[in-house]
Amino acid sequence: VGAPGGLLLLTDITARIQAERRRDIAEQRLRFIADASRLLASSLDYDTTLVHVARLAVPFLADWCIVYLRDEDGGIRRVALEVVGATREGFDRSGINRGSRTTINPDARVGVPEVIRSAQSVLHPDADAELLSADVDRPEVLRAVIEPLGVRSWMCVPMFAGGQAIGAISFVSTTPNRRYDQDDLRVAEDLAQRAGYAIEHARLYQDVRDALRAREEFVSVAAHELRTPLTTIKAFGQLLERDLRKVEAAPPRTGELMAGLRGQIDRLGVLVEDLLDASRLGQQLELRREWVDIVGLVRQVLRRFEHDPARTSAHTLVIDAPDEVTGEWDEGRLEQLIVNLVSNALKYSPNGGEVRLTIVVSDGVVELQVSDQGIGIPLDEQADLFQPFARGSAAAHGIPGTGLGLYVTAQIAQRHGGTIAVRSAVGAGTTFVVSLPLVTPGSSRER
């Protein structure tokens, strides 16, 4: 072969072809691992994820791939099986299928059980059906399924989670010219490592969900249990206050003390309701939608606040809104949203000032803005503002609360198909903006 500078030897051409082939194989392996990583990250149900991994391994890395997980009781369970072509029918008829525990012997001294116990990979470039017999406790399966496949090569790698071997992935080649080598083993180990990470993340996610569910149940039970004595205390307080009004020589501070007692009872009642709302919202609270005039509702809420001078004596409540804006909402929940935002504005502007409620309608959406001239919210706290029990720097300012009010408010807005946002700067006040659709999809007015 002629070339500038002399002749290219045939061996040089062969070496170049082999180098290009190795590069192609390396690129294919990288794509395989990348595809596997995407699949593993696509779900937190690790059983489903491992099924995808087995399907991805066939036929790129194996003609037969089975994923095993170790149960808490020491048994070994098959969670995924994939075989090439029509061979799958033979596996299904034999009982070797996903979820079966009858075809694996956890006490076997070789094969998958030994890989899991030792946490060490096994590579057999030249294999036969007898080598895999430890995975099968029924001779008829070995004769009817495994032997006819013509096993050529086998490797098995452990999966780890929390530093312990929790399972294994078995790869079998039945193709005459495919013999596993150390490069194939490294790809298999990389895949198993990523699968182990996915399982660990899925289990941690499930643990977190279980913990949250337990917390919600505790909160719900605790709130319901608090309601009964609270109702009794409130009733006794009202009776006591009524009796004290009849006493001519009542101490001068009696009225002040009773007002303080009433205020604390109301505060405890709000706390209990917030706890109940938090638990209900975690269980997908249903809305009772009806046609509601949000302007009339806002005016009604503000009148109630104006009749409580202990809370509003230093503030001016202002509403800037059209005469009427009607939408399809849950009136009780919408009222709760407004009360929470106005209470928040009063509480976080302890030096008084104006609290303004503005209602604007545009393109089928009503926007409710509640603005105060209070202490403001630092920028680094605004991202977590609508999370449960988030209080930020409020405690440092001596402002009481549970951190549930804004969480409940945000959930109510979202359940209505709306959004809530905040604009604030330290020392310059805060504005909460709630956007709600006037009509829900499929409602009578839309139709």
C-alpha positions in Angstrom: 0.0 0.0 0.0 1.6 3.3 -1.0 1.7 6.3 1.3 3.8 9.5 1.7 7.1 8.6 3.3 7.1 4.9 2.4 5.0 1.8 2.7 2.5 1.0 5.4 3.1 -2.5 6.6 0.0 -4.8 6.9 0.6 -5.1 10.6 0.3 -1.4 11.0 -3.1 -1.5 9.2 -4.2 -4.3 11.4 -3.1 -2.5 14.5 -5.0 0.6 13.4 -8.2 -1.4 12.7 -8.0 -3.0 16.1 -7.4 0.3 17.9 -10.5 1.8 16.1 -12.5 -1.3 17.1 -11.4 -0.9 20.7 -12.5 2.7 20.6 -15.9 1.8 19.2 -16.3 -0.9 21.9 -15.3 1.6 24.6 -17.8 4.2 23.3 -20.5 1.6 23.2 -19.8 0.7 26.8 -19.9 4.3 27.9 -23.2 4.8 26.1 -24.5 1.7 27.9 -23.5 3.0 31.3 -25.0 6.4 30.5 -28.3 4.8 29.4 -28.3 2.7 32.6 -27.7 5.7 34.7 -30.6 7.6 33.2 -32.9 4.6 33.8 -31.8 4.2 37.4 -32.5 7.9 38.0 -35.9 7.8 36.4 -37.7 6.0 39.2 -37.7 5.5 43.0 -39.4 2.2 42.7 -36.2 0.0 42.6 -38.1 -3.2 41.5 -39.2 -1.4 38.3 -35.8 0.2 37.9 -33.9 -3.1 38.1 -36.3 -4.6 35.5 -35.2 -1.8 33.1 -31.6 -2.5 33.9 -31.9 -6.2 33.0 -33.6 -5.3 29.7 -30.9 -2.8 28.9 -28.2 -5.5 29.6 -29.8 -7.8 27.0 -28.5 -8.2 24.4 -25.7 -5.6 24.7 -23.9 -7.3 27.6 -25.6 -10.7 28.0 -28.0 -13.1 26.4 -29.5 -13.8 29.8 -29.5 -11.4 32.7 -31.1 -12.0 36.1 -31.1 -9.5 39.1 -31.3 -10.9 42.6 -32.0 -9.2 45.9 -31.5 -10.6 49.4 -34.5 -10.5 51.7 -34.4 -9.6 55.3 -34.9 -13.2 56.3 -31.9 -14.3 54.2 -33.7 -15.6 51.2 -32.8 -14.6 47.7 -35.5 -13.2 45.4 -35.4 -12.7 41.7 -36.6 -9.2 40.9 -35.8 -9.0 37.2 -35.2 -11.5 34.4 -34.4 -10.8 30.8 -33.4 -13.3 28.1 -32.9 -12.9 24.4 -35.4 -14.0 21.8 -37.8 -16.9 22.3 -35.8 -18.4 25.2 -38.0 -16.3 27.5 -40.9 -18.6 26.9 -38.9 -21.6 28.3 -38.0 -19.6 31.4 -41.6 -18.6 32.0 -42.8 -22.2 31.6 -40.1 -23.4 34.0 -41.1 -21.1 36.8 -38.0 -19.0 36.6 -39.7 -15.6 36.5 -39.8 -12.3 38.2 -40.5 -12.6 41.9 -39.9 -16.3 42.1 -38.0 -17.6 45.2 -38.3 -21.3 44.5 -35.5 -21.7 42.0 -32.6 -20.3 44.0 -30.8 -22.0 46.9 -29.5 -19.4 49.3 -27.2 -21.9 50.9 -25.4 -22.9 47.8 -21.6 -22.8 48.1 -21.1 -21.4 44.5 -22.9 -19.2 42.1 -25.1 -16.2 43.0 -25.5 -17.1 46.7 -21.7 -17.2 47.2 -21.3 -13.9 45.3 -23.7 -12.2 47.7 -22.2 -13.8 50.8 -18.6 -13.0 49.8 -19.4 -9.6 48.2 -16.9 -10.6 45.4 -17.4 -10.7 41.7 -17.0 -14.0 39.8 -15.8 -14.3 36.2 -15.9 -17.6 34.1 -14.8 -16.9 30.5 -15.6 -20.5 29.7 -18.8 -21.8 31.4 -21.3 -24.6 31.1 -24.8 -25.3 32.4 -23.4 -27.3 35.4 -21.7 -24.1 36.7 -25.1 -22.5 37.0 -26.8 -25.4 38.6 -26.3 -23.9 42.1 -28.9 -21.2 41.1 -31.5 -23.9 40.5 -32.9 -26.4 43.0 -35.0 -28.3 40.5 -33.1 -30.6 38.1 -35.8 -30.5 35.5 -35.2 -26.7 35.1 -31.6 -27.3 34.5 -32.3 -30.0 31.8 -35.2 -28.2 30.2 -34.0 -24.6 30.1 -30.3 -24.1 30.9 -28.6 -26.9 29.1 -30.4 -26.3 25.7 -29.2 -22.7 25.9 -25.6 -23.7 25.4 -24.0 -21.6 28.1 -20.6 -20.2 26.9 -19.5 -17.6 29.4 -20.7 -16.3 32.8 -20.1 -13.5 35.3 -21.8 -12.4 38.4 -21.3 -9.2 40.4 -22.6 -8.1 43.8 -24.8 -5.0 44.4 -24.1 -2.9 47.5 -26.2 -0.5 49.6 -25.1 0.9 52.9 -21.8 -0.8 52.6 -23.3 -4.4 52.4 -24.0 -6.7 49.6 -27.8 -6.7 49.1 -28.0 -8.6 45.9 -26.3 -9.6 42.6 -26.6 -9.4 38.9 -25.9 -12.5 36.8 -24.8 -12.2 33.2 -24.7 -15.2 30.9 -23.5 -15.4 27.3 -24.9 -18.1 25.0 -23.3 -16.7 21.9 -20.4 -18.9 20.7 -18.0 -16.0 19.9 -18.7 -13.9 23.0 -16.4 -14.7 26.0 -16.4 -12.4 28.9 -13.1 -10.7 29.9 -12.0 -8.3 32.6 -13.3 -5.3 30.5 -16.8 -6.8 30.5 -16.5 -7.5 34.2 -15.6 -3.8 34.9 -18.7 -2.7 33.0 -20.9 -5.1 34.9 -19.4 -4.0 38.2 -20.0 -0.3 37.3 -23.6 -1.2 36.4 -24.1 -3.0 39.7 -22.6 -0.2 41.7 -25.0 2.3 40.1 -27.9 -0.1 40.7 -26.9 -0.4 44.3 -26.9 3.4 44.7 -30.4 3.6 43.1 -31.7 0.9 45.6 -30.2 2.8 48.5 -31.8 6.0 47.4 -35.1 4.4 46.9 -35.1 2.8 50.3 -34.1 6.1 52.0 -36.9 7.8 50.1 -39.4 5.2 51.3 -38.1 5.6 54.9 -38.6 9.4 54.7 -42.1 8.9 53.4 -42.9 6.5 56.2 -41.5 8.9 58.7 -43.6 11.8 57.3 -46.7 9.6 57.3 -46.1 8.7 60.9 -45.6 12.3 61.8 -48.8 13.4 60.0 -50.7 10.7 61.9 -49.3 11.8 65.2 -50.1 15.4 64.5 -53.6 14.6 63.5 -54.2 12.4 66.6 -52.6 15.0 68.9 -54.7 17.9 67.4 -57.9 16.0 67.8 -57.1 15.0 71.4 -56.3 18.7 72.2 -59.6 19.9 70.8 -61.8 18.3 73.5 -60.1 19.8 76.6 -59.6 23.1 74.7 -63.4 23.4 74.1 -64.0 22.6 77.8 -61.5 25.3 78.9 -63.0 27.8 76.6 -66.5 27.1 78.0 -65.4 27.3 81.6 -63.6 30.6 80.8 -66.8 32.1 79.4 -68.8 30.9 82.4 -66.2 32.4 84.8 -66.1 35.7 83.0 -69.9 35.8 83.1 -70.0 35.2 86.9 -67.2 37.8 87.5 -69.3 40.5 85.8 -72.0 39.9 88.5 -69.5 40.4 91.3 -69.5 44.1 92.4 -66.3 43.9 94.3 -64.2 42.1 91.7 -60.5 42.9 91.7 -59.5 45.7 89.3 -57.3 43.4 87.2 -60.0 40.8 86.7 -61.0 42.2 83.3 -57.4 42.4 82.1 -56.6 38.9 83.3 -59.7 37.4 81.7 -58.8 39.2 78.4 -55.4 37.6 78.5 -56.8 34.2 79.3 -59.2 34.6 76.4 -56.4 35.6 74.0 -54.3 32.6 75.0 -57.2 30.2 74.5 -57.8 31.7 71.1 -54.1 31.3 70.3 -54.2 27.7 71.3 -57.3 27.1 69.2 -55.5 28.6 66.1 -52.5 26.3 66.8 -54.8 23.2 67.0 -56.6 24.1 63.7 -53.2 24.7 62.0 -52.1 21.3 63.1 -55.3 19.7 61.8 -55.0 21.6 58.5 -51.4 20.4 58.1 -52.4 16.8 58.6 -55.5 17.1 56.3 -53.4 18.8 53.6 -51.0 15.9 53.7 -53.9 13.6 52.9 -55.1 15.6 49.8 -57.8 17.8 51.3 -61.0 18.0 49.2 -62.4 21.4 48.3 -66.1 22.3 48.3 -66.3 24.7 45.4 -69.0 27.2 45.0 -69.4 30.7 43.5 -67.8 33.2 45.9 -67.4 37.0 45.8 -63.8 37.4 47.0 -64.2 41.2 47.5 -67.1 40.7 49.8 -65.2 38.0 51.6 -62.2 40.2 52.1 -64.4 43.0 53.5 -66.1 40.6 55.9 -62.7 39.4 57.2 -61.4 42.9 57.7 -64.5 43.9 59.7 -63.8 41.1 62.1 -60.2 42.3 62.5 -61.4 45.9 63.1 -63.5 44.6 66.0 -60.4 43.3 67.7 -58.6 46.5 68.7 -56.0 44.5 70.7 -54.6 43.4 67.3 -55.2 46.4 65.0 -55.0 49.5 67.2 -51.6 50.4 65.7 -52.5 49.5 62.1 -54.7 50.9 59.3 -56.5 48.3 57.2 -57.0 49.3 53.6 -58.7 47.5 50.7 -58.2 48.5 47.1 -60.6 46.4 45.0 -63.5 46.4 42.5 -67.0 46.2 43.8 -67.3 42.5 43.1 -65.1 39.6 41.8 -66.8 36.2 41.6 -65.0 32.9 41.1 -65.4 29.2 41.8 -63.6 28.5 45.1 -64.0 26.8 48.5 -65.3 29.7 50.6 -64.2 28.4 53.9 -60.6 27.7 52.7 -60.4 31.0 50.8 -61.5 32.8 54.0 -58.8 30.9 55.9 -56.2 32.0 53.3 -57.2 35.6 53.7 -57.2 35.4 57.5 -53.7 33.8 57.6 -52.2 36.5 55.3 -53.8 39.4 57.2 -52.8 37.9 60.6 -49.3 37.5 59.3 -49.1 41.1 58.1 -50.3 42.4 61.5 -47.9 40.1 63.4 -44.9 40.9 61.4 -45.4 44.7 61.5 -45.3 45.1 65.3 -44.7 48.9 65.0 -48.0 49.3 63.2 -48.5 51.0 59.8 -50.7 50.3 56.9 -51.9 46.8 55.9 -53.2 47.0 52.3 -55.2 44.3 50.5 -55.3 44.8 46.7 -57.4 42.8 44.3 -56.7 42.8 40.5 -58.4 40.8 37.8 -56.7 40.0 34.5 -57.1 37.2 31.9 -59.3 35.0 34.0 -57.1 35.2 37.0 -57.6 37.2 40.3 -54.6 38.4 42.1 -54.8 39.1 45.8 -51.9 41.2 47.3 -51.5 41.6 51.0 -48.8 44.2 51.9 -47.4 45.4 55.2 -44.8 47.8 56.4 -43.2 45.4 58.8 -39.7 43.9 59.5 -39.4 42.2 56.1 -38.0 38.8 55.3 -34.3 38.1 54.5 -33.7 36.9 50.9 -32.1 33.6 52.1 -35.2 32.7 54.1 -37.8 33.3 51.3 -37.1 30.0 49.5 -38.3 27.9 52.5 -41.0 30.3 53.6 -43.9 28.0 52.5 -42.4 24.8 54.0 -44.0 23.4 57.2 -42.6 24.6 60.5 -40.3 27.2 58.7 -39.9 30.2 61.0 -36.6 31.7 59.9 -35.6 34.7 61.9 -39.1 35.3 63.4 -38.2 33.6 66.6 -35.2 35.9 67.0 -37.6 38.9 66.8 -39.7 37.4 69.6 -42.7 36.8 67.2 -44.8 33.8 68.2 -46.0 31.2 65.8 -45.8 27.6 64.6 -44.5 28.0 61.1 -47.6 26.3 59.7 -49.7 29.3 58.7 -47.9 30.1 55.4 -47.6 26.4 54.6 -51.3 25.9 54.9 -52.0 29.1 52.9 -49.7 28.0 50.1 -51.4 24.5 50.0 -54.9 26.1 49.8 -53.7 28.3 46.9 -52.2 25.4 45.1 -55.3 23.1 45.6 -57.3 25.9 43.9 -54.9 25.7 40.9 -53.2 28.9 41.9 -49.9 30.1 43.1 -48.4 32.2 46.0 -45.3 34.4 45.9 -43.5 36.8 48.1 -41.8 40.2 47.6 -39.9 41.4 50.6 -36.8 43.2 51.8 -35.5 43.5 55.4 -36.9 46.6 57.0 -39.1 47.5 54.0 -42.1 45.4 54.5 -43.6 42.4 52.7 -46.1 41.7 50.0 -47.7 38.3 49.5 -49.2 37.7 46.1 -51.8 35.0 45.6 -53.0 34.2 42.0 -56.2 32.2 41.6 -58.1 31.1 38.5 -61.6 32.5 38.4 -63.1 29.4 36.9 -61.8 25.8 37.2 -61.5 23.6 34.0 -64.8 21.9 33.3 -66.9 24.1 35.5 -70.5 25.1 34.6 -69.5 28.6 33.7 -66.7 27.5 31.4 -69.0 25.1 29.6 
